[in-house]
Every structure is written in C-alpha cells, then in structure tokens.
Amino acid sequence: MKILVLDIAASKTGALSVLRDFYGYVRENADPSVHWTFVIGVPGLIEPVPERNIDVILRDDVKASWKERLRFELFTGGKWINKISPDIVFSLENMLPRGIADDIQQVLYIHQPVGFQHEKKFSIIKPNEREQGIYQRFYHPLIVASAKRADRMIVQTEWMREALIKDVGVKREWVFKVPPDIPDLSRFVNSGEFNRNRFFFPASNLPYKNHAVIEEAREILAGMGYVPEVLYTKEKVFPREEIFAEYNRSTLLFPSYLETYGMPLGEAQQFGNPIIAADTDFAREVLADYDNAYYFDAFDADMLAGLMKKVMDGEIIPEASARHEGGTSAYSKLIDIIYKG
C-alpha cells in the first residue's frame, strides 16, 4: 500500500506540530510494509527514513505564494498526484487538489474552523482580520468542495462534525471525530498555589482570540476598585513548563470564539482551578465533564467582569483537579481511519 500525505502549508505553530507529531507516530509505530510519502513546503521540517519506508518530497514552489497554492489546488496538483499513483491521499491541510483519479482514496483532515462559524464575518480590508477574511471568503468554498470529494473526513470536535454534515451535506458515516491527545500533566499539578487575583490567557494575537473583551472587563473592574493581574502570551513564546505553572496559580480565561478544539481548555482542567470561557459549542464540548467551568457571552464584558469578580471575592474557588483520561493515541486512530478504505 502507498499513502501520500499532503501538508505543504505547514510551517509554524499548530499545523507544524500536527505534521511533526503525525510523522513521528508513523515513523515509530506504522506498519513498515506500507510506503509513506510526505509532501511538505518547507525544507528540513521532517526527514526521509528509508528503513521505515518513509519518503519526503519538497514542493516549496507551491508554498511560494497564494497564487501557486491555488494553481496546485485547482489545476496541477491532481495530475501530479496521479503520476505518483498512491493508493490513498491523506491531506492534513484542509483541502484536496482537484483532479485526483477516482481509484485513489481521498482522506481529508479538516482543522480550519473559520468558515464553519457564524459569529463573525471577517474583513479583508482590516490588516488584523485579512487572513481570516481570505479563508472565510475564498478558501472555505475550496474546503467545502474538497469535503464533497473526500471518501472520509476527520475532525477534532463534534461541532465541526455536525457543521460538515449540516452545512456541507456530507454523509454522517464519512465524518470521523478524533479529538487531539491531551498530555497527562499530573506531575505539574501543585495544589495550594492558586492566586484568586491572577488570570491567564495563553493565545496568539489573532482577532478571534478576543483579548479586547478581557481589557474591557478590566476597565469595568477597575471602576469597582478591583485590579486583576492578567497574563497574556501574545507578545512572546512561553515555555510549556511556564504555562503549566500558570495553570496552577491562575484562573484560565478563554474568550476566543473560534477554535477547532482549544487545547488550553483540555489541559487546564487537570489543575482544578476555575475556567472562564466564551459560551461556544467547542468550549461546552471540551469542558463537558469539568465542574469548575463558567461561561459568558464572548462579546459581553460586563458578564465576564462579573465572573472575574466572583473569583476575586472567593465565591468561585478551585476544586479537585480532573483526572487525566488516557486512551488510544489520536494518531493511531487517524491511521486506522486512513486504512479503512
């Protein structure tokens, strides 16, 4: 069996982590009689492993510009894949090139939620929203078209699964939910460090992360004589151990209204401290079994300030930390779904 893995887009942050983690799992665990070819857009991200039947092809020409990426997706990519003649194409980049032969199985991993949410229409004029606006208007239709061509789709959450079924019209049995692996952080849990005046939001500075509502809430609290400490990670990269330390001593704020999953929500509940999250489908899903979660309208600073005040007043306090739920690796499940055809 020959499997071609497409991830030309990956170069940084979460997408790169998924590529490297999946490649690492294949290298260490996959059946070595299966031939894997990874197609990437940036040199040096991963390396071929001949003894494990793993090849790597660099297509930095496709990565060079949006124009070249669209050319590959719409016109040249399918023909190029057909020449390689894999049995299965597995795309980690939300889209599948047009023109792939009918006898090649197509499996699509969808982790770009911007077009599936209905909370906000992003601007292509505003610089801080342009990337999301482009995805919403131009790339989302390509994702939808790819989903309709795919034999199987993989998503991280039930809300994304339902969006594909309802908004795109694909069959339920074609869509598989595979949540990401949440690491066991029990060795980092130190009870008794909680500071009720301290709040933490680990997120980049993308517009939908919604830092502005926290700042509005701080102004409201200041008017009542409260001065919460709020730590952001948008200005720099924090070591993972430092993030875990903040989970011990802080209330997690998560005002983001657009996520596929929201990893901090899955991680922080292992520490037992309060979590205050925007009331979204993904947050409700990830925090479904966590008793110390509180929700607010993502655009209601007064509601957020009220919950922060309850934490600072001691009305909302830490509870017993949640036990890490182990289980089958997400990447093991991915491979099983890829093989399914």
Number of C-alpha atoms within 10 A of each C-alpha: 10 16 21 23 23 25 23 23 20 21 17 10 9 10 16 15 13 16 24 15 13 18 20 14 16 18 18 11 12 18 12 15 10 13 18 26 20 22 20 24 20 19 13 9 15 16 13 15 12 11 8 18 17 19 16 20 17 16 16 16 13 21 19 12 11 10 11 15 19 16 14 20 19 15 14 17 19 17 16 14 18 16 10 11 17 20 17 20 23 24 23 23 20 24 27 28 25 18 17 21 15 9 11 17 21 25 30 26 23 23 18 20 19 23 23 19 16 8 12 13 14 21 16 16 11 10 9 15 16 15 15 20 22 17 19 22 16 12 19 20 15 20 21 21 16 22 26 16 22 22 17 24 28 23 24 19 21 20 21 26 21 16 16 23 16 12 12 16 13 22 12 14 9 16 24 19 17 18 18 17 15 17 12 13 14 13 6 14 18 14 15 9 13 20 18 23 19 19 24 20 24 20 19 16 14 14 16 21 20 19 20 14 20 23 14 17 22 22 17 17 20 13 10 10 9 17 15 17 13 17 15 16 14 15 9 9 10 12 8 9 10 10 16 18 15 23 30 24 23 26 29 26 26 26 26 23 24 25 20 23 23 17 14 20 23 18 17 24 26 24 27 24 27 27 27 23 23 24 18 19 17 22 25 18 13 19 17 10 11 19 15 19 20 18 19 20 16 22 18 14 21 19 15 27 23 15 19 28 21 13 21 20 13 12 10 20 17 22 15 13 18 18 13 15 10 10 7 8 14 18 22 15 15 19 15 11 16 21 14 10 13
